[in-house]
Structures are given as C-alpha cells and as structure tokens.
Amino acid sequence: MELSEDPDGFYSSTFLYKDGDNDVIHAGPVWDFDVAFGYYKTAH
C-alpha cells in the first residue's frame, strides 16, 4: 500500500465474506488499486 500510495488500502476496500454456512472466511479483493499510482487527487 505504501509503494502504490493507495489511500483506501485496508480502509474501505477490504472485505471478509463466506459463501455459505460450511465455507471458510475469505478476504478480498486481492487486487484493488482503483485509486492508486497517482489516480487519487487530494484537496491540496
């Protein structure tokens, strides 16, 4: 997250889910850099 300057990493883009009662817990998405690498504009 630091290398890609991803401002929403682990803040608004990480989810835990199960696909049914007998499933294990999954975390994702693995690749979510929609506002990283310079695509994020701040108010500065």
DOSEVEX-437626 format. One record per atom (N, C-alpha, C, O): atom name; residue number from 1; residue in one letter; x, y, z. Coordinates in pm, whole numbers, plus 50000, padded with zeros to 5 digits. Layout:
REM residues N
at:CA, i:NUM, aa:A, px:X, py:Y, pz:Z
...
This chain:
REM residues 44
at:N, i:1, aa:M, px:50082, py:49881, pz:50000
at:CA, i:1, aa:M, px:50000, py:50000, pz:50000
at:C, i:1, aa:M, px:50087, py:50126, pz:50000
at:O, i:1, aa:M, px:50051, py:50225, pz:49938
at:N, i:2, aa:E, px:50198, py:50121, pz:50068
at:CA, i:2, aa:E, px:50287, py:50237, pz:50071
at:C, i:2, aa:E, px:50351, py:50262, pz:49934
at:O, i:2, aa:E, px:50360, py:50376, pz:49889
at:N, i:3, aa:L, px:50395, py:50156, pz:49870
at:CA, i:3, aa:L, px:50460, py:50170, pz:49740
at:C, i:3, aa:L, px:50365, py:50226, pz:49634
at:O, i:3, aa:L, px:50405, py:50310, pz:49554
at:N, i:4, aa:S, px:50241, py:50181, pz:49635
at:CA, i:4, aa:S, px:50145, py:50226, pz:49534
at:C, i:4, aa:S, px:50070, py:50352, pz:49575
at:O, i:4, aa:S, px:49990, py:50404, pz:49497
at:N, i:5, aa:E, px:50094, py:50402, pz:49697
at:CA, i:5, aa:E, px:50024, py:50519, pz:49750
at:C, i:5, aa:E, px:49873, py:50501, pz:49743
at:O, i:5, aa:E, px:49801, py:50592, pz:49701
at:N, i:6, aa:D, px:49826, py:50385, pz:49784
at:CA, i:6, aa:D, px:49684, py:50353, pz:49782
at:C, i:6, aa:D, px:49618, py:50409, pz:49907
at:O, i:6, aa:D, px:49640, py:50355, pz:50016
at:N, i:7, aa:P, px:49538, py:50515, pz:49897
at:CA, i:7, aa:P, px:49481, py:50578, pz:50016
at:C, i:7, aa:P, px:49370, py:50498, pz:50083
at:O, i:7, aa:P, px:49343, py:50518, pz:50201
at:N, i:8, aa:D, px:49305, py:50406, pz:50010
at:CA, i:8, aa:D, px:49196, py:50331, pz:50072
at:C, i:8, aa:D, px:49233, py:50187, pz:50105
at:O, i:8, aa:D, px:49145, py:50107, pz:50134
at:N, i:9, aa:G, px:49360, py:50154, pz:50101
at:CA, i:9, aa:G, px:49403, py:50019, pz:50135
at:C, i:9, aa:G, px:49374, py:49986, pz:50280
at:O, i:9, aa:G, px:49416, py:50060, pz:50370
at:N, i:10, aa:F, px:49305, py:49880, pz:50303
at:CA, i:10, aa:F, px:49265, py:49833, pz:50435
at:C, i:10, aa:F, px:49169, py:49929, pz:50506
at:O, i:10, aa:F, px:49141, py:49911, pz:50624
at:N, i:11, aa:Y, px:49120, py:50027, pz:50436
at:CA, i:11, aa:Y, px:49027, py:50122, pz:50497
at:C, i:11, aa:Y, px:48885, py:50101, pz:50444
at:O, i:11, aa:Y, px:48791, py:50083, pz:50521
at:N, i:12, aa:S, px:48871, py:50104, pz:50312
at:CA, i:12, aa:S, px:48738, py:50088, pz:50254
at:C, i:12, aa:S, px:48732, py:49982, pz:50145
at:O, i:12, aa:S, px:48628, py:49965, pz:50081
at:N, i:13, aa:S, px:48840, py:49911, pz:50123
at:CA, i:13, aa:S, px:48841, py:49815, pz:50014
at:C, i:13, aa:S, px:48876, py:49673, pz:50059
at:O, i:13, aa:S, px:48912, py:49591, pz:49975
at:N, i:14, aa:T, px:48867, py:49643, pz:50185
at:CA, i:14, aa:T, px:48895, py:49509, pz:50234
at:C, i:14, aa:T, px:48768, py:49451, pz:50295
at:O, i:14, aa:T, px:48707, py:49512, pz:50383
at:N, i:15, aa:F, px:48729, py:49335, pz:50247
at:CA, i:15, aa:F, px:48605, py:49274, pz:50293
at:C, i:15, aa:F, px:48629, py:49129, pz:50334
at:O, i:15, aa:F, px:48715, py:49062, pz:50277
at:N, i:16, aa:L, px:48555, py:49082, pz:50432
at:CA, i:16, aa:L, px:48555, py:48943, pz:50474
at:C, i:16, aa:L, px:48419, py:48884, pz:50440
at:O, i:16, aa:L, px:48316, py:48948, pz:50463
at:N, i:17, aa:Y, px:48418, py:48763, pz:50384
at:CA, i:17, aa:Y, px:48291, py:48702, pz:50346
at:C, i:17, aa:Y, px:48299, py:48550, pz:50350
at:O, i:17, aa:Y, px:48408, py:48492, pz:50347
at:N, i:18, aa:K, px:48183, py:48488, pz:50356
at:CA, i:18, aa:K, px:48170, py:48342, pz:50349
at:C, i:18, aa:K, px:48068, py:48308, pz:50241
at:O, i:18, aa:K, px:47969, py:48379, pz:50225
at:N, i:19, aa:D, px:48092, py:48202, pz:50167
at:CA, i:19, aa:D, px:47999, py:48155, pz:50065
at:C, i:19, aa:D, px:47917, py:48038, pz:50120
at:O, i:19, aa:D, px:47925, py:47927, pz:50070
at:N, i:20, aa:G, px:47838, py:48065, pz:50222
at:CA, i:20, aa:G, px:47755, py:47961, pz:50283
at:C, i:20, aa:G, px:47800, py:47929, pz:50424
at:O, i:20, aa:G, px:47904, py:47975, pz:50470
at:N, i:21, aa:D, px:47720, py:47849, pz:50492
at:CA, i:21, aa:D, px:47746, py:47817, pz:50633
at:C, i:21, aa:D, px:47869, py:47730, pz:50653
at:O, i:21, aa:D, px:47936, py:47742, pz:50756
at:N, i:22, aa:N, px:47900, py:47643, pz:50559
at:CA, i:22, aa:N, px:48011, py:47549, pz:50574
at:C, i:22, aa:N, px:48141, py:47598, pz:50510
at:O, i:22, aa:N, px:48237, py:47521, pz:50501
at:N, i:23, aa:D, px:48146, py:47720, pz:50465
at:CA, i:23, aa:D, px:48263, py:47774, pz:50397
at:C, i:23, aa:D, px:48357, py:47842, pz:50497
at:O, i:23, aa:D, px:48316, py:47880, pz:50606
at:N, i:24, aa:V, px:48483, py:47856, pz:50458
at:CA, i:24, aa:V, px:48580, py:47929, pz:50539
at:C, i:24, aa:V, px:48568, py:48079, pz:50510
at:O, i:24, aa:V, px:48500, py:48118, pz:50415
at:N, i:25, aa:I, px:48631, py:48161, pz:50591
at:CA, i:25, aa:I, px:48626, py:48305, pz:50570
at:C, i:25, aa:I, px:48728, py:48344, pz:50464
at:O, i:25, aa:I, px:48844, py:48303, pz:50469
at:N, i:26, aa:H, px:48682, py:48422, pz:50367
at:CA, i:26, aa:H, px:48767, py:48473, pz:50260
at:C, i:26, aa:H, px:48789, py:48623, pz:50281
at:O, i:26, aa:H, px:48702, py:48691, pz:50335
at:N, i:27, aa:A, px:48904, py:48674, pz:50238
at:CA, i:27, aa:A, px:48932, py:48818, pz:50242
at:C, i:27, aa:A, px:48960, py:48864, pz:50101
at:O, i:27, aa:A, px:49022, py:48792, pz:50022
at:N, i:28, aa:G, px:48915, py:48982, pz:50069
at:CA, i:28, aa:G, px:48940, py:49031, pz:49933
at:C, i:28, aa:G, px:48891, py:49173, pz:49920
at:O, i:28, aa:G, px:48839, py:49230, pz:50016
at:N, i:29, aa:P, px:48907, py:49231, pz:49807
at:CA, i:29, aa:P, px:48970, py:49177, pz:49687
at:C, i:29, aa:P, px:49122, py:49182, pz:49697
at:O, i:29, aa:P, px:49178, py:49266, pz:49768
at:N, i:30, aa:V, px:49187, py:49093, pz:49627
at:CA, i:30, aa:V, px:49332, py:49088, pz:49631
at:C, i:30, aa:V, px:49392, py:49206, pz:49555
at:O, i:30, aa:V, px:49494, py:49261, pz:49596
at:N, i:31, aa:W, px:49330, py:49242, pz:49446
at:CA, i:31, aa:W, px:49384, py:49348, pz:49361
at:C, i:31, aa:W, px:49282, py:49459, pz:49349
at:O, i:31, aa:W, px:49192, py:49451, pz:49266
at:N, i:32, aa:D, px:49294, py:49562, pz:49430
at:CA, i:32, aa:D, px:49203, py:49675, pz:49424
at:C, i:32, aa:D, px:49285, py:49803, pz:49435
at:O, i:32, aa:D, px:49298, py:49860, pz:49543
at:N, i:33, aa:F, px:49338, py:49847, pz:49325
at:CA, i:33, aa:F, px:49418, py:49969, pz:49322
at:C, i:33, aa:F, px:49353, py:50071, pz:49231
at:O, i:33, aa:F, px:49420, py:50133, pz:49148
at:N, i:34, aa:D, px:49221, py:50089, pz:49245
at:CA, i:34, aa:D, px:49149, py:50181, pz:49157
at:C, i:34, aa:D, px:49184, py:50328, pz:49182
at:O, i:34, aa:D, px:49166, py:50411, pz:49093
at:N, i:35, aa:V, px:49233, py:50361, pz:49300
at:CA, i:35, aa:V, px:49270, py:50500, pz:49327
at:C, i:35, aa:V, px:49418, py:50510, pz:49366
at:O, i:35, aa:V, px:49456, py:50599, pz:49442
at:N, i:36, aa:A, px:49499, py:50420, pz:49316
at:CA, i:36, aa:A, px:49642, py:50419, pz:49349
at:C, i:36, aa:A, px:49725, py:50464, pz:49229
at:O, i:36, aa:A, px:49673, py:50490, pz:49121
at:N, i:37, aa:F, px:49854, py:50473, pz:49250
at:CA, i:37, aa:F, px:49951, py:50508, pz:49146
at:C, i:37, aa:F, px:49918, py:50640, pz:49077
at:O, i:37, aa:F, px:49929, py:50651, pz:48955
at:N, i:38, aa:G, px:49876, py:50739, pz:49155
at:CA, i:38, aa:G, px:49854, py:50872, pz:49100
at:C, i:38, aa:G, px:49712, py:50901, pz:49053
at:O, i:38, aa:G, px:49686, py:51011, pz:49006
at:N, i:39, aa:Y, px:49619, py:50805, pz:49065
at:CA, i:39, aa:Y, px:49482, py:50830, pz:49023
at:C, i:39, aa:Y, px:49400, py:50899, pz:49130
at:O, i:39, aa:Y, px:49287, py:50940, pz:49105
at:N, i:40, aa:Y, px:49455, py:50913, pz:49249
at:CA, i:40, aa:Y, px:49384, py:50976, pz:49361
at:C, i:40, aa:Y, px:49427, py:51121, pz:49371
at:O, i:40, aa:Y, px:49547, py:51150, pz:49379
at:N, i:41, aa:K, px:49333, py:51211, pz:49372
at:CA, i:41, aa:K, px:49362, py:51354, pz:49382
at:C, i:41, aa:K, px:49318, py:51405, pz:49518
at:O, i:41, aa:K, px:49205, py:51382, pz:49560
at:N, i:42, aa:T, px:49408, py:51473, pz:49587
at:CA, i:42, aa:T, px:49372, py:51531, pz:49717
at:C, i:42, aa:T, px:49328, py:51674, pz:49700
at:O, i:42, aa:T, px:49335, py:51730, pz:49590
at:N, i:43, aa:A, px:49282, py:51733, pz:49806
at:CA, i:43, aa:A, px:49234, py:51873, pz:49802
at:C, i:43, aa:A, px:49348, py:51973, pz:49811
at:O, i:43, aa:A, px:49323, py:52094, pz:49808
at:N, i:44, aa:H, px:49472, py:51928, pz:49822
at:CA, i:44, aa:H, px:49585, py:52019, pz:49837
at:C, i:44, aa:H, px:49612, py:52093, pz:49708
at:O, i:44, aa:H, px:49704, py:52174, pz:49702
